[in-house]
Amino acid sequence: MFFSDPMPPPMDSEKTYELSIVYDNDLNQYLIRPLTLDDLETVIKIDQDTWQKLAWPIDTFHNALNDPRAYSWVLETTTIDHSIVGYGMQIVSGSNSNVTNLTLHPSQCGRGLGGLILRHMIEHARQLAMLSMTLEVDTSNIRAYNLYTKHGFAITHFLENYYENQTDAYEMKLIL
């Protein structure tokens, strides 16, 4: 299930954000909300635990918070501790929204949580009247590739030596 309660319409220069209560396959409840400066330490730790040497530099996260075209989300539990278990980032340009990062804490993979964040980002792109979404995924990341194809993304290009470690990627696109 996916629920979304949009915020009031933005002023000319304001970003549009919404908070969502979502459920995983076991009906555990999670909150998807905008990433804040207070969340950065946790999000950076998740990124480093997941991607090790390929983790994003800290500056990249700070830049995303300050970029008016970027929308960054955290997925947190609604339990007492409100643990952040994953995050997603997208940037809009023209009529496209690009998924720049979607990462779960390694202990949370395989539970359907990536789909919760991805569906939220797709819905957000639709609310912004985007016509498409794009992303790049490592060709060896079968779990992520399957997530994206399950949600309608299709390969548009093969990107040889795309990542810093010289691994290949697929560029994928979803028509909204």
C-alpha positions in Angstrom: 0.0 0.0 0.0 1.1 3.6 -0.6 -0.4 6.6 1.0 0.6 10.2 0.4 -0.6 13.4 2.0 0.7 16.3 -0.1 1.8 19.5 1.5 0.1 22.8 0.3 1.1 24.0 -3.1 4.6 25.6 -3.2 5.3 29.3 -3.6 7.3 30.1 -6.8 10.7 29.2 -5.4 9.7 26.5 -2.8 10.2 22.8 -3.3 7.2 20.5 -3.1 7.5 17.9 -0.4 5.1 15.4 1.0 5.2 13.1 4.0 4.0 9.6 3.5 3.1 6.7 5.7 3.8 3.5 3.9 3.7 -0.2 4.8 6.0 -3.1 3.8 4.8 -6.6 2.9 4.5 -7.5 6.6 2.4 -4.3 7.3 5.2 -2.7 9.3 4.7 1.1 9.2 7.3 3.5 7.9 7.4 7.3 7.3 8.9 8.8 4.2 9.9 12.4 4.8 12.3 15.0 3.5 16.0 14.5 4.4 17.2 17.2 6.9 20.6 18.3 8.0 20.1 16.4 11.2 19.8 13.1 9.2 23.0 13.5 7.3 25.3 11.6 9.7 23.0 8.5 9.6 22.5 8.7 5.8 26.2 9.0 5.2 26.8 6.0 7.5 24.3 4.0 5.5 25.9 5.0 2.3 29.4 4.1 3.5 28.2 0.8 5.0 26.5 -0.1 1.7 29.0 1.2 -0.9 32.3 1.3 1.0 34.9 2.7 -1.4 32.2 3.8 -3.9 30.3 5.8 -1.2 29.5 9.4 -2.1 31.6 12.2 -0.7 30.0 14.1 2.2 29.9 17.3 0.0 27.5 15.6 -2.4 24.9 15.1 0.3 25.3 18.7 1.5 25.0 19.9 -2.1 21.8 17.9 -2.6 20.3 19.7 0.5 21.1 23.1 -1.0 20.2 22.4 -4.7 16.6 23.7 -5.5 16.3 21.0 -8.1 17.1 18.1 -5.7 14.6 16.2 -3.5 16.0 13.9 -0.8 14.0 11.5 1.3 14.5 9.3 4.3 12.6 6.1 5.1 12.3 5.7 8.9 10.5 3.4 11.2 7.5 4.7 13.1 8.6 2.8 16.2 9.8 4.7 19.3 13.4 5.1 18.0 12.4 6.4 14.5 15.4 4.6 12.9 16.3 5.7 9.4 16.6 2.5 7.3 17.2 4.0 3.9 17.1 7.1 1.7 16.4 8.2 -1.9 17.5 11.2 -3.8 16.2 12.6 -7.1 16.9 15.7 -9.1 14.6 17.3 -11.6 15.6 18.9 -14.8 13.3 20.0 -17.6 10.6 17.3 -17.7 12.8 14.5 -16.2 13.4 13.3 -12.7 16.7 11.5 -12.3 17.1 9.0 -9.4 20.6 9.8 -8.2 20.6 7.5 -5.2 18.4 4.9 -3.6 20.1 3.1 -0.7 18.9 0.9 2.2 20.9 -0.1 5.2 22.5 -3.5 4.3 20.5 -5.2 7.1 17.2 -4.0 5.6 17.7 -5.3 2.0 15.2 -7.9 0.6 12.2 -6.7 2.6 10.5 -4.5 -0.1 11.7 -1.2 1.4 13.5 -0.1 -1.7 10.2 -0.3 -3.5 8.5 1.9 -0.9 11.1 4.7 -1.5 11.1 4.2 -5.3 7.2 4.4 -5.5 7.4 7.6 -3.4 9.9 9.2 -5.8 7.8 8.1 -8.8 4.7 9.7 -7.3 6.6 12.8 -6.4 7.8 13.1 -10.0 4.3 12.8 -11.2 3.1 15.5 -8.8 5.8 17.8 -10.3 4.4 16.9 -13.8 7.6 15.2 -14.9 7.2 13.2 -18.1 9.9 10.6 -17.3 12.3 9.3 -14.7 15.8 8.0 -15.4 18.5 6.3 -13.4 21.8 4.5 -13.8 22.4 1.1 -12.2 25.5 -1.1 -12.0 25.0 -4.1 -14.4 26.1 -6.5 -11.6 23.5 -5.1 -9.1 20.8 -7.6 -9.9 18.6 -6.8 -6.9 18.4 -3.1 -7.9 18.0 -3.9 -11.6 15.0 -6.2 -10.7 13.5 -3.5 -8.5 13.6 -1.0 -11.3 12.2 -3.3 -14.0 9.4 -4.4 -11.6 8.4 -0.7 -11.4 8.4 -0.2 -15.2 11.9 1.1 -15.9 13.5 -0.2 -19.1 17.1 -0.1 -20.3 17.8 2.7 -22.7 21.7 2.6 -22.9 24.6 0.5 -21.9 27.3 2.7 -20.2 30.7 1.1 -20.4 33.1 1.8 -17.5 30.5 4.2 -16.0 31.5 4.0 -12.3 34.7 5.0 -10.7 35.8 1.4 -10.3 35.3 0.9 -14.1 32.2 -1.2 -13.8 29.5 -0.9 -16.4 26.0 0.4 -15.9 22.6 0.5 -17.6 20.8 3.8 -18.0 17.1 3.1 -17.4 14.0 5.1 -18.1 10.4 5.1 -16.9 7.8 7.1 -18.9 5.4 8.8 -16.5 
